[in-house]
Amino acid sequence: MPINEAFAQRLYPALPDIVATYGTPFHIYDARGITATYREMTRAFGAEPFRQYFAVKALPNPNILSLLVAVGSGLDCASAVELELADRVGAKGDGIVFTSNNTAEPEYDLARKYGALVTLDDRAFFRKTTVLPDVVAFRMMAHGAAAGSVLMGDATQTKFGVPVDELVDVYREARRRGATRFGIHGMTCANELDLKRAVRAAVDVIETAARVAAAGFRLEYINVGGGLGIPYRPEDRPLDFAAYAEAIIAARRRLFPDDGPRILMECGRYVTGPHGVLVTTVINRGRKGREFAGLDASMSALMRPGFYGAYHHLTLPFAADRPLTTVDVVGSLCENMDKFAIDRPLPDPREGDIAVIHDTGAHSHAMGFTYNGRLRPAELMLTSDDDVVEIRRAERIDDYLATVRWQPRRVLSGVRDGSFPRNTDAASEGVRSMEFRNAIEAAFDRRAELADPELSALAPLVRSGLAALDRGELRAASPAGGSWVVDTFVKKLILLSFLTHRNVVAEAGPGRPKSYDKVPLKFEDWDQQDFLSARVRAVPGAVVRYGAYIAPGAVLMPSFVNVGAYVGPGTMIDTWATVGSCAQVGSHCHISGGAGLGGVLEPIGDDPVIIEDNVFVGARSEIAEGVRVRRGAVIGMGVYLGGSTPIVDRATGEVRYGDVPEDAVVIAGARGDARRPELSTYAAVIVKYADERTRAKTSLTDLVRD
């Protein structure tokens, strides 16, 4: 349906300027509208035990997910990538529901690792699992009102869920395997606007849950799924969500009169769909037996109309005074189905007109593709304070070619003795599984006893783990909220590699010295396309061991980065600087010439050095022994920080150890000994705190001069 009035009133006055400066096409989402819809849903359930989990597949942009998590939403995931996204935006434990189908074991293991509420989709996969989730929930197959959904298929066609007449048996089987906590899930409908049908489908799930409960299973929750629709056509009426919630509450109270299960829901489209539009420009106007208006967007930016004939309202908001004409609105793909509208009455379109395609806040950019080299457009967000921010840039040819091997690499014949896998999907999947971790942990515990045959068998697993470190998929420590989670598994993996791999000669390139080491050099066999794809600059003399991750935009001067280290986007490692084993360096940092970040592999329990985002480390400074330097701090020249170094706040006299506060400016200093006044001992001194205004006006040299 047409963009809601509040969104239009805030967007349209600024739209010509946005288009003139930013260009088209782009999707833009209304942050205020999205959070308002979420809050309306939670208000409708009042004090009832209820939680809405946003379906990540609908709009998987981390900025939108963070927005929803911040107001209390859970996230509904169906793949390993969506689980990773949920974790990165701060959804934890039962704030995540994992509801997949045709599930791969590694992604199931990942869901369990994150503590998600896991929905088991079919009996066959359930029987393959070796470890059950804490709460066992099965998805029931569509039946009753839900079975009539064209998009989902009836019970004879659908691939989703356990047949209803098998549910009690499979719950009994789970109990025999030790399960004690239970839930249930129902995929009720898809893009449903009919209130009676939506209610009937949800009540079917609750009634089925009551039958399972009557068989002796206490259910902790009933997940009625999502599938609520939005009015795409101007004549469509929106679903009355308050009435829908009231009917669910009544059914729950009727069927579970005592302390009943909480209600969960997994709506995606309903939350974000109406709060997004695709802004594009008319670039051609023609007639070929029909009237055509060609846009600078294609089906790759919005596939729903071409893929299954879905209607999206389309307007020319700045041409309303023109006479109407009937046109087909098309994109540029070499496919005749690449049409946004057919026989659509519009004000007579002209080249240069701004066109707005409505209701693209869900299943739009997310379903995009790159056929014909038509790359996916940017995503913008209209913030609650009426600013416009870019939350995903438009794709470029570098993105399109990022995974291409211009110089093909051997697979079948390319496994050399002692070599390491390079960017293989198989390695990526393997390191996510609990089986992989358990094998490495068990081998490490027995490392002193491992014989050559066992080491040979273990070597491929270790290579896979190091490949994941090299890609940044494993980290020795990861940010989690305001703290860091250290993964000692990474150190065990690296230490095992010294047992499973023998020294080999690494060719460092013409005119550069060779190395003889158990770990080859990261860039040993890179070509120009590898560097272009990785977007990493490495000048002569930059030495990086395989198993260190270097993020896009990083610059490496002649320096050394050790195995297990992580260097974030846009960071510079300056001349003769050293980044030790497992040290973590955030984004947009500057590690100055001759500075050293200590490494740690043993003792296993010791934390690595952590340098958070936007930190400056001055020349010849040394940071070691698990010290954490928080975001925005400035470390002056020649500062030595270890776990036992006193860090003294000059203004307050407070003394801390191993933790430099956010935005602190630290220089080398000394403090007196109360017992021996003639003596002083080394200390690091916080001389001030640098706020954004200070940074805008003052150079880093000035900051450390005081």
Number of C-alpha atoms within 10 A of each C-alpha: 20 19 21 13 9 11 18 15 11 15 19 13 10 14 15 14 11 14 16 9 9 12 14 21 24 25 26 23 30 26 22 18 21 21 23 12 16 21 17 14 19 19 13 17 19 13 8 13 14 19 19 25 25 29 29 28 19 22 24 20 17 16 17 21 23 18 16 23 21 14 12 18 22 28 30 29 27 21 21 21 12 18 24 15 20 26 18 17 20 17 26 20 16 14 22 24 28 26 26 22 17 12 17 13 19 19 20 27 20 19 25 19 14 19 19 26 22 26 25 27 23 22 17 11 15 18 12 9 12 9 12 18 22 15 19 22 25 23 28 25 28 30 21 16 19 27 21 18 18 10 11 19 17 19 19 10 10 13 16 21 23 21 15 16 11 12 22 19 13 17 22 16 15 19 15 10 12 11 16 14 17 22 25 27 27 29 26 32 27 20 17 21 19 14 18 14 18 25 19 18 24 27 23 21 27 26 16 20 29 20 15 21 17 11 13 11 19 17 21 17 21 26 29 25 27 27 24 24 22 21 22 22 15 11 8 11 13 17 19 11 16 14 14 19 19 15 19 19 19 13 18 24 14 13 16 16 10 9 9 18 23 16 21 21 24 26 24 26 27 29 29 28 24 26 27 27 26 26 23 24 22 21 17 16 16 12 10 6 6 12 16 21 24 23 26 16 27 24 27 25 25 27 23 21 17 20 12 9 14 13 18 23 20 23 20 19 15 13 16 12 9 11 11 13 13 17 23 18 23 24 24 17 17 9 11 10 16 22 26 27 22 17 13 17 15 19 19 18 26 17 13 12 17 23 24 23 22 25 29 30 26 25 21 22 24 19 17 19 16 13 12 11 12 21 20 26 24 21 20 19 22 21 14 12 9 14 11 17 13 16 16 16 12 15 14 14 10 14 13 15 13 16 13 13 12 11 11 7 10 8 8 6 7 10 11 8 9 16 15 21 19 16 14 12 9 10 19 19 17 18 22 22 17 18 14 17 18 12 13 21 17 10 19 17 11 10 15 9 10 16 9 11 8 12 18 14 11 20 18 17 21 26 23 23 29 29 25 27 27 25 21 20 14 23 26 23 22 15 15 14 13 5 8 13 13 16 17 20 18 23 24 20 23 23 17 20 21 14 17 22 21 13 13 15 13 18 16 17 11 7 6 10 9 13 15 12 15 18 25 24 22 22 18 15 12 10 12 10 17 18 15 15 17 17 19 18 17 18 13 11 14 20 21 23 21 23 30 29 28 27 20 19 17 22 22 26 21 18 22 20 29 24 27 31 31 30 27 23 20 21 25 22 29 21 20 21 26 25 29 24 25 31 29 25 27 22 21 20 26 22 28 24 21 19 26 23 29 22 25 22 22 12 9 14 12 14 25 28 29 27 29 22 22 20 25 24 28 25 22 18 23 21 25 22 19 22 23 24 27 20 20 24 26 31 33 25 22 16 22 21 27 19 17 12 18 21 27 22 19 14 10 8 11 11 15 16 16 20 18 24 20 18 22 23 25 29 26 19 16 15 15 13 11 9 7 8 9 8 11 13 11 15 21 26 25 28 18 18 17 19 13 11 8 12 14 9 9 12 10 17 12 10 20 19 11 10
